[in-house]
Amino acid sequence: MSPYRSWLTAPPVVERLHVEPGRRIIAVSDVHGNLPYLQGVLKKAALTERDVLIVVGDLLEKGPDPLGTLRWVMDLAKRYEVHTVCGNCDFWQEFCDRPTDPEMDAFYIRYLVGRNKGWGDGIIAQMLHALAIPIGPDMDLGAAKAAVRESFKPELDFLRALPHIIETEDYVFVHGGYVPEQGAFACMKLDRYRDTAKPHKKWTVVGHWPLVLYHEDITDARPIIDEDLKLVSIDGGCVLKDDGQLNAFILPDMTWVSYDRFPTARAKTAQAAGERHYYIRHGDNEVEVLTEGGEFCRVRHVRTGYEMDILSDNILRREGTHAWVNDVTDYRLPLAAGDEISLVRKTSRGWQCKKDGISGWYFGEIEEQKEQS
């Protein structure tokens, strides 16, 4: 087994944290380099020096500015009590620290050249750009690692110190799932953890798996509070989903706030929910294109046979009449006149929008449009 592989299966690092009674714990996860969302949700949560902020993993990658986000959190930790859990997108000190490993070095080069698998430059690429080191398939990876080690020591030291699990007197915080017996990486990356988890002794807060993917009929990014499992899942799909949000879960109140970039407005007229609706989502998104169109086309979901109209630019990839689509829904949001909604996108048929973390459609008129601050 390579040194890299053995590290992944090593026991997780656990940080024991004492939190005095009466202090709030504000938990966020899956920021993914989206600093405006992190700043926005902490403003809505009214973070104070009395609070404890816990970032439950995946602070980095996929989003627009992982390096800037990391540095902002490092600076915030000088003025507030901030603790960060290592997620599966966060352990980039391994890029620099581990011995040469042909398999992993080949992965790193593919990752850098492919710009974070298409998401855009990740933190290492940002560091290399800052050092004017070219990125390419023939790059000198050893020299690049050494340069990053030398020039970004504070950032790498911060990442080196991250635990995989934070445990207080009353709560556990872990990015993927609380499975210490399975090793460090399983704690960082465990898909659909809620589906396989056993009841926890303490309330356990996780991220990693976007909340919307736990639902089949509706696109719901609100935190899931599972009383039977003593499990809270909080990943609102920030960056990963076009209509994603960043959730902040507040303990011991068991309340939450969220932030997204979308302007808000009020519905002028009431709208009832549709009788039928479905949510075609990541991992189950193969469709047959039935009717071609301009703005919209009609598709049939291959697994269920459900038919709906979708925006044509939600098609990600096509092979003949079959296609794979971005997350789409035909859910009509039930709204009363005067309800506030977030406006995701205007179309010729109506608005893609959100209300209280649930995405859908509104076909009436709006008023009082206001930009998100």
N, C-alpha and C positions, 0 to 999 in steps of 0.2 A: 504494500500500500504506500502511495506517495506521501510525503510529509503533509501536503495540502489536504489529502483525503483524511489522514489520521486526525488532523486538527478539527475537521468538520464533525467527526464522530466523538470527539472528546467531551467530557462532561461540561455542561453549561456553567458559565460564571454567574453567580448569584450575589446581588448586592442587598444587604439587609438595611432597611431604612426606617428610622424612628420618626414618626410624625405625631406631634403633640395634638391632643384632643382639641377640637375647635378650629383647626386649620383646614382650609379647603385643599383638596387635591384636584388639579385640572389636568386631565389626560387627553392628549391628541396623538394621532398616529397617521402614518402614510402621508406626510407632507410632500414628499417627492420633489424637493427643490423648488417649491412654490412659495416663496417668501411673502408675497402680498396676501395670500390666503392665511398663512400662519399669523401674520400681524393682524389681519382682519378678525380672525376668530378669537385671538387673545384680547383684542379690544372689546369684542362683544361679551366675552366672559369676564371682563373687568379684572384682569390679572393685577394683583397687588403684591407687595413685598411679603405679606403675611401668607400668601398661598404657596403651594408646592406644585410646580409644573413638571409633569412627566411626559416625555415624548416616547411613545410606545413603538419605536422602530420605524424604519424606512423614512428617515429624514431626507435621504439623498436619492439621486437618479430620476430619470424619466422627465422631470420638470425643467423649467427654464433656467434655474440658477442654483444648482446644488452647492457650489462652493460659497456663494454669497449667503445662502441659507445657513450653512454650517457655521460660518463666521459670525452671523448674527446671533445664533443660539449660543455660541461660545461667549460672546460679549454679554448676552442677556444673563448668562450664568454667573457673571461677576457682580450682578446687581440684584438678582432674584435667586431663589432656590430652584434650580433646574436639574433634572436627572433625565438621562436618555438611555433607552434600551437599544441594543443592536438589532437591526432588522436585516433581512436578506439582501437589502440594497445598500448596506452601510459599512461593511467590513473591508474597505478599500486599503487599509494599512497592509492587508495581505498581499496586495499588488507589489508592495515594496519590500516587505519583510521576509517573505518565504523564499527558500532556495529555488534555484532554477528547476522548473518542472516543464518538460516539453509540452505535455497535454494542456496545462493551465496557461503557459505562455502563448500557445497557439490560440487559446480562447481569448486571452486579453487582447491580442492583436486583432482578431475578428471583431471583438466588442468595440475597440477604439475606432477601427476603420469603418465599421458599420454604424457608428454614432449612436451607441446605446440601443442597438437593435431597432434603429429608426426613430427613437424618441428624441434624439438630439444629444449634444455633448454632455457626457457625465462628468463627475468631479475630476477624475484623472485627466480627461481630455482638456478640461478647463485649466488645470494646473500646467499641462504641457503647452497649451497655447500661451499662457502667461510667461512661460520660459522660452518661447519661440522655438520649441522643439517640434519638427514636422512629424505628423502621424501618417503612417503608410504601412503597407504589407511587409516592406523590407526594413522597417525602422529597427534601430539598435535598442531592444527592449531593456537590456541590462543597464545601459547608459541612461535611459529614460527613468528607470526606477531610482537610480542613484541620484539623479538631479531632483526628482520629486522629494526623495528622503531629505536631501540637504535643504531645500528651499521651503518646504512646507511642514517643518517639524511640529509646530504647535497644533496644526490641524490633524496630523497623523497621530500625535500623542493623545489627542482627544478621542479619536476613534479607537486607539489601542485600549483605552481605559473603559470602554463601554461594556457593561454586563449584558448577559442574555436574558436575565430575569431580575426584576426588582420586587422585593417582598417587604411589606410593612406589617404592622401588627394585625391589620384587618384585610389587606388587599394584596393581590399578586398582579404584576404587569409583565407581559411577555408578548412578543410580536406575533408569532405564528400560533403557538399552542403550548400549553404547560405539559410537556412530555420530557422532563429532565432525563429519564431513563433512556431516551432515544438519542441523546447527544445534542450538542450545541446547534447544529444546523436545523434539526427538526424543530427546535424551539423557535428558530427564526423563520422557517418556511414550512408551514403545514396547511395545505389547502383545505378549505371547507371544515375547519377544526370543529365547529359547532355540531356537525353531523356525526362525529365520532367521539366527542368528548364525554367523559364520565363526570358525575357531580364533583365539584371542587369543595375543599374544606373552607376556603376563603373566597370572597368575590374576586374573580379573575377577569382582567381587562386585556383584550387582544385586539390586534388590527389585522393587517395582511390581506384578508379576503374581502373584497368589496361587498358591502352589505346587500347591494342590489342583486348579487348573484345567488343569494339565498332564496330569492323569490322567483316564481314562475309566471305569475299572473299580473304582477305590478312592479313598477320600478321605484323602489323604496330605499332611500339612503339614510333613514333614521337609525340611530343606534338600536341594537337588539339587546334587551335585558331579559335574560333567561333565568327565571327564579328557580327552576328545578335544577339547573346545572350550576347556579351561582356564576354565570358567565355573562360578560358584557362584550359585545363586538362593536367596534366603532369606526371602521374604515368606510368613509363616505365617498370613495372613488375620486378623490382630489387628483387631478391631472389624468388619471386613467380613463375616466368617463367624460364625455363631452358636457354633460350636465352635472358633473360631480361636485361635491362640496367637502369642506373640511369640518369635521365634527370635533367639539370639545366636550368631554364628559366630565361632570363635576361631582366629586365625592366629598362628604358622605351623602349629599342631597339626592344623588341618583337622578340628576337633571342634565340637560345638555343644551348647547347652542351650536349653531353652524354658520359657516360663511361661504358664499360663492361670489363670483364677479358679476352676476347678472343684474340688470336694472329691475326695479320693482314697479308695479302698477296695481290699480284696483279694477276688479271686474265690474263692468257697468250693469250686466244682466246676469241672472242666475243661470246655472247649467246643471242638469242632472247627469249622473254617471251613466255611461253606456251600459247596455245589457250584456255585451260580450266584449272581452278585451284579452290581450295576451302581451307578453314581453319576450321578444327574441333576444337572446343575450349571448355573451362570450362563452365559447365552448359548446354551444348548441345553436349555431347561427347559420346553418346551411339552408338555403331556400331555393325554390324554383321560380324563375321570373315568368309570370303569366302574361302580363301586359306591359309593354314598353311605354314609356311616357317621357315628358320633358322633366318637369319638376318632380312628379310622383310616378311611381310604377307599382303594379300589383304583384305580390309574391305569395307563394305558398310555403309554409315552414315544412321542411322535409320530414322531420320526426313526427310532428303532430298533425300535419295536414291543415293547420290553421292558415287562413288567408287574411291578408291586410294590405292596405296601401302604405307605402313607405316613401320617403324622399329618395330620389334616385341617387343622390350623392352619398347616401349611406351604404351603398354597395362598395365593399372593400376589394373584392376579387371575383372574377367570373371565369367559368369554364362552360362555354355554350350557354344553355338555358339555366344552368345552375350557378349560384352565386353564394358568397359568404358576406354577411352584412354586419355593420356596426350595431350596437345595442339599439333596438327600436321597439316602440309600443304604439298601440292605437287606443290607449286608455283615455277616456273623457273624464277630466277631473270634475268631481262634484263641487260646485261653487255657488255661493250666495252672492247677491249683488253687494258690492263693497269689499269682498274678500281681497286680501293682498296676495299677489302672485309674483313670482320671479319669471322674467321673460327670457327664455333661452334662445328662441329664434322665431322670427316672423315669416310666415309662408302665405301663399295665395289663398289657402283654405282656413288659416287661423294661426294661433300661437302655439308653439311648443313651449311649455312652461312648467313651473314647479310650485307646489304649495306644501309647506311644512315638510320638505324633504321628499315628497312624492312627485314624480314626473308624469306628465301627460299632455293633453291638448285642451285648449279653450277656443271656442268658435264664436264668442261674442266680442263686443267692443271693450276697449280698456280706457281708463282715465288716470290722470295723475302719475304719469311715468316719471320715475326718479332713479337717477344713477346710484349704484352702490358706492358707498364711501369706504 
